[in-house]
């Protein structure tokens, strides 16, 4: 039995939300009038990808735009792998999502319209045929997250648990219970008490974000470690399209900048990509030049850097008036000044970095997964919206739309509470505290390095084989370590990253073509026969 002195708390709620970004907090607010909701955050509530999103939310709000145009642009960017029903569902619910955020008080940027009335300012980003991106200057995610957090903290039916990381999902089949497989809650590590607690809930929502930290260079915060994808996989859920990892073309290249993103909107407002000698190059890769979808722009930059042996390329918007730049991009301008770059005068050095996980846990239009009672929303999910490449600013839109869809489905179902006596305590009777944390740090570094080198922007069969051999060795070491030592935040994240890395490698190996974000030297052409055929992986022993 578990040492009672280390036994964590047991809690029972109606809905457990794992993740505190736009998806998770929106869902909690939609549900909280009738249900008790617990929201888990791995660190401080705002330390997620939503908070750092600069660009905005895409929605059809201009009379010159149309839902059909937004659908068409999304399908085009998705490279023949989008689910059109998911695209239409998302696009059609876009305007009401923006209206809801405005009602909550999100301070979107506004401007005088042609009739003199103040209206939302719409910008344009790569892949969009119209201006349809609603934004709050160049810090849209921060504005949305802060507003949602303020609303959540006020609500008596929502309890926020910061510094809590989910270890694994609780499932009926894992405990040998009869009847249909269902999710019962989660084991959760309290990072302050270092105890594993039990959160029992008949409805569990994965809103835990993506897995970009599987790569050495990423624009995402450190918590983007694929936790929800890995936990759902271990619980028997299918995942899809994990070979499609989006690399943002323009992260600031500076040793201290870490993962600072230069928004897509800089190119949308006229920024040009230049070689080190000042020569523009995007016209050689796509007629849309800087406004081409991100996969095309990232590959073009990667190609030019390798061709020239250059450390970076440059993004230049200094030909625009200085007051235009500082008013449209105040936060980016200020941060760049901190690193010694004045974007009103000089080009900015930029490189691609892992940015968004287009695949994830498979869901339907109500955000339901293969496991009864388990939902997935936001970047952790594969709804079919993004296909082989996500179009800019569709990600926050997806969070908002599917949060509402999931909430509506839960409102209709209202399952019975989970009896607490069904859930066994977390067993630490056979483990000890680790005295070699360096093993975790070493494996983490090795994993992210070989994923960057072998499973990055440009792949090959040989590179993927090398990665597969290395992930098999690493997983063996990690499993042994996990079995013998008490769980820590770093160990949980490493275990999840390794699982997601294996899924990415297997997915990439199975796609014998180049499409969207998956580009391989051995199959450089797109195979028309594979259009509309997502890459679906099923866990061993799963009935899915």
N, C-alpha and C positions, 0 to 999 in steps of 0.2 A: 504493500500500500504506500501511497504518497506520504512523505513526512508532513505531519499536520502543521508544523510550524511554518511550512512554506506554502500551504494550501491557499490559493487565491480566492477572491470573492466569487459568488455565484449570483448572476443577475438574470432576470427574465423580462423581456420587452416584447412588444408586438412586431416591431421591425428593427433589425440591426443593419445599419448602413456602414460599410467598410470603405472609408474615404471621405474627405471633407472638401472636395473641390466643387465646381459648379454643378456637376451631376448629383453628387451626394446631398449637398445642402438644398438644392432645388427640390429633390425628391422628399426630403424631410419636411420642408415647408408645405408641400402639397398634401402630405399625409397627416400632419400634426393636429389638425382640428378634430380628428376622430381616433387617432392611434398614438400609442406611446413609442417614441423613436429614440434609439441610441445611435449616435454618430461617432465612429472611431477616427482619430487622426494620429498618424505615426509620430508626428512632432507637434509643433505649434499649429493651430488650425489653418493658418494661411500658408504654410510651407508646402505648397503643391504646385502643379503645373499651371492651374488656372490663374493663380496670383501673378505669374510671370508672363502670361499671354499678353502680347503687345497689340496685335493687329485689331481684331474685332469679331463681330458676329455677322454672318451673312444672312440676309433676308430681303425679300422683294418688297420694297417700300416706295419705289419711285414709279411714277405713272408711265415712264418710258420703258420700264423693265417689265418682266412677266415671269410667272411661275414656270412656264414652259422653257424660258431662256435659262433660268437657274437650274432646272432639271437637265437640260441639254448640256450645259457647261459642266455639271457634275459628272454626268455619264461620260463625257469626252475626257475629262481629267482621269477618270477611273479606269481607262484603258480596256474597256470591254468586260470588266468583272463586277461592276456595280449591280446590285439588285434593284431594278427599277421601281419596284413597289416600295422599298425602303427609302429610295431617293425621293419619290413623290410624297411619301408620308412625312419626311423631314422638311422638305421645302414648303409644303402646304401649311405646316404648322409654324413656319418661321415668323410671320408677322405677329401672331398672337403671343409668341414667346418674347419678342421684343416689347410688346405692349405690357406684358406681365412684369418684365424687368423695370420698365419705366414707372409702373405703379408702385413698385418696391422702392423706387428712388435712385436707381443707378444714374449717375450724372453723365449721360452721353453728351458728346460734343454736338453743338447746334450751330446753325448759321441762318442768316436771313434768306428766304426763298425769293423766287421771281416776283411773288405778290407782296413781298415785304414782311411776311409773317415768318417768325423764327421756326425752323424745322430741324430735324436730325441731319447732321452732315454725313454724307455717304462717301466713302472712299472706294477705290478699286484695287484689287490684288490679282496675283497671277492666276490665270485660268478663267477669270470672270469676264464676261462680255459687256457688263454694265457696272456702274457704281452701285454697289448694294451692301457694302460693309459698314455697319454701324459701329462706332468706336467712341472711346473716352480718351481723347488725345492719342497718345501712343502707350497707354497703360490701361487698356480695356479690362484685362483680366483682374487687375488690382481693384478697379472700381467695382466690378461685379462681385468679386470675392468679399470685399469689405462690406458691401451692402447685404449680401446673403448672410454673412457671419453676424452682423448686427441684428438681423431679423431672427436668426436661429437662437441667439443668446437671450432674446426677449421671450421666446415661446416656452410656456410651462410644460408642454408635452415633449419637448426635445431636450435630451441630455447629451452634452458634448464631452467625449472622453479623449482629451489630448494625451500624447505620449503613450498611446496604446497601439500595438502592432499585432494584427491577426497572425496566428501561427498556422492554423489549419481549420477547415470547415468541419463541423459536426454533422455526420450523415447517419441515417438509419442503418444502412447496409454495413457501415464500418463497425457498428456496435452489434451486428447480428440480429437486428430487429426485423420482424416479418412485415409483409405488406409492401406497397410501392416504395421505391427509393425516394427519400426526401431529405432536405436540408433542415437541421435542427438548431443551428447557431454556429458558434465558433469558439475555439480556444484562443485566448488573447493574452499576450505578454504585456503586463503593466511595466513600462520602462522606468518608473520611479520606485516601485516596490520590488521589482524583479520577480514577481510572482505571476504564474499563469492563471488567468481568471476564465470563468465560463460565462459566456453570454448566450443564453437560450432564446430563440426566436423562431416563430413559424415562417417568417419571411426574412430572408437575408439578401442584401443588395451589395454586389461588388461594384464599387465606384472608385477603385483604387488606382486608376491611371494606367500608364503604359510601361514599357520596359526599355527605354532608351539607354539606361545606365548599363545595359549589357555591352555597350560600346565604350571605347576609351574616351572618345570626345562626344559630348552631348550638350544640347542646349537646355536640358531639363534639370530640375533640382535633384538632389541626391536620392530622394525617395522613390524615383521612377524605376523600381526594380522588379516589375512584373509580378507582384505578389498575388494579385487576384487571378491572373491567368494560370499561374502555377498551382494555386489552391484548387481552382476549378478543375484543372487537369487531374490532379490527384483524387478529386472527388468523382471523377468519371465523366466529365463534360467534354464534348468535342471543342476543338479550336480550329480556326480557319484563317488562311491568308497571312500566316506569320512570316512569310518570306518578304512581305512588302513593308519594309521599315523605311520611313521617310527621313531623308537627311535634309535639314534646312540648309539652303545654299550659303547663307551669310551670317556666320557668327564672327564676332570681332576677334581678330588674331592678335593676341597680346598675352604674355605669360601670366599676368595677374587678373585678366578678365574672366578666366575660367570658362563660363558658359554664357556669356552675354550675347543676346541675340540682336541682330539688326533687322528690324521688322520688314516683312514683305512689302508693307505700305511704302517704304522708302523707294523701292523700285516702281511701285504703283503710282507714285507721284513724280516719276521722271528720273530716278536714279539709274546710272549706267554702270555696267560692269566693265572693268578695264584690266588689261595685262599690266605687269610691272612697268612697261615702257609707255603706258598711257593709251594703248590701242584697244578700241572696243572689239569684242569677239563674239557676242551672242548671235549676231546676224548670220554667222557661219553654221549655227546649230539649229536655229528655229526661226521662222518668219515672225513669230511674236516677240522675238528677242528677249528682253528682260522680263516680259510678262508671260513667258512660257510657264507651264506647270513646273513645280519644284523639282521633280525627278530629272527633267531635261536640263534645268539650270544647274543643279548639283553635279550631274555627270559632265556637263560642259566645263565647269570649274575644275573638277577632278582631272579631266583630260588635259586641260591647259597647264595645270600645276605639274602633272607628271611629265608632260611633253617638254616643259621648260626647266624642270627641276626647281620650280619656284615654291617658296614657303606659303604663298598666299596670292590672291588677286585683290583687286580694289573696287570698292563701290563708291561712286562719285555722284553727289547731288549738289555740289558747290556752285553749279551754274544757276541754281535757283536763288532768288533773293534771300538774304539772311533771315529777315523777319518771317518769311514763309516757312523756312526750315525750323526755326525755333518755336513757332506757333504750332506747327503740325507734329513736331517730334521733340518736345521739350525734355522728356526724360532721357531719350537716346542721346540727344545733344549734350545734356549735362553729364551723363555717364561717360561718354566718349572724351569729354574735356578732362575728366578725372584721370584718364589713361594717356593724356597728352595729344588727343586728336580733336581738331576743330572741323566738324563736318560742314560748316558754312564756308570753309576756305579750302579744305584739302580732301582728297579721297580717303576712305577708311579701308584698312587692310582686313580682308575677310576670308574665311575658310568654311567648308561645309561641316556640319556636325549632326549626329543622330538626333532626331527631333520628335517623331511621332510614330506610334505603332498602329498601322492601318488594320492589321488583323487582330484577333483576340478570341474571347469566348463566344461561341455561336449563340445568337438569340433570335427570337421572332420579333414582330413589330410591337409586342407588349413587353419586350425586354426579358422574356422568360428564357432560361437556359434548359439544358437537358435534364436537370435535376429539379424535381418539384420543390417549390418554395425558394429557389435560388434565382435571383435576377442579376443582370449585368448591364450597366449603363456607362456611357462615356468612353474613354479611350481603352478601357479594359475589354470592351465588347466588340464583336464583329457583327454589325447589323446588316451589312451589305451596302451601306451608304458610300463607303470610300473606294471599294474595289481595289484596283492595283495602285492607286495613288490618291491621297486626300487632297481635295482642293482647298486652298487657303480659306480660313475662317468658317469652314463647315464644321469644325470640331466643337466649338462652344455651342453652336446651334444644335448639334446632335445631343450634347449633354442636356440641354434644356428640353428638347422635344421628347426624348426617351425617358427623362425623369418624370415628366407628366404622364406619358403612356404607361409606365410601370406603376405609378401611383393609382391611376385609374383602374388597372387590372387588380391590384391589391385591394382596392376599395370594393370591388365586386366579389372577391373571393372570401375575405375575412376568415382565414383558417383559425382553428382552435389553438390556444397556447400550448407550448411544449412542456410536458411534465418534467420537472427538473430531475426526478429520480431515474429517468431514462439515460442520463448523461453521466458516464463515469468520470471521476476526478482525473486530472492530469497526473500521470505517473512519472515521478522522478526517482524511484527507488533504486534504479540501476545506473544512475549517471552521477558525475562529479563536476565540480567547477574546472574549467579548462586552465591549464598552466602554459598553453602555447597558442595564444591568440595570433601569433605571427603566421600560423598556418592559414587562417581565414584571410588575412591581409594578402598573403602571397597568392592564394588561389584566386582571390578577387582580381588582383592585378593581371595575372596570367589570362584569366577568362576574358577580360575586357580587351586585352591586347590582341589575342588571336582572333577574336570576333571582328575587331577593327581591320586587321590585316587580311583575313580570309573570307569574311562574310559581310563585307562593307558595301560601298557604292558599286564597285565592279567585282564580280565573282567569276570563278571558273570551277570546273568539276574537280580539278586537283586541289584547289584551295579549300573547297568544301570537304573533301576527303580528309585533308589535314586537320581541319576543324573538328570533324567527327571523331577522329582518333583522340584528340586532346580532350574533348568534352567527356568521352567515356572514361578516361583516366581520372579527370577531375571529379566526376560524379561519384566514382568509387571512393575517393578520398573524403569527399564531403559527406557521403552517407555514413561512412565509418565514424567520422567526427561527430555528426549529428546524433548518432546512436549512443555515444559514450559520454557526451558532455551536456551540461545544462544549456538551454537555448539562450541566445543573446540576440539583440537586434541585428548585428552584423552577420551572424550565422544564419538567421532566418532569411535575410535578404540574399545572401550568397547562395543558399540552397534554392531559393526561387529563381534567381538569375540563371543558375546552371540549368534548371529545368526548362526555362524559357529559351535559353541558348540552344539546347538540344532540339526543341521544337522548331526554332528558326532554321537551323541547319537541315533538319529532315524535310521541312517544307521547301527550302531552296533546292535541295537535291531532287525533289520530285517534280519540279517544274522545268521541263526540257524546252524552254523558250526564254526570250527576253520580253518582258511586258511591264509597263509602269515602272515601279521602283525596283523590280528584280531584273538586273542586267548581268548576263553571263557571257563570257568570251566564247564559250563552246557552243552556245545556241543564241547567236546575236539577233536573230530574226524573231518576230512575233508569229506564233502558229495560229492561224484563223480557227482551226478546229478546237482550240482551247478557250475561245471566247465564251464567257458565261459559265465557265467551269472553275469554281473556287477550289483552292487547296484545302481539303478537310482532313484533319488527323483525329483519330479516335484513341483514347487511352486504352492500354491493355486491360482486359477484363470488363470493359464498360459495355452495358447493354445498348448504348446510344447508337 
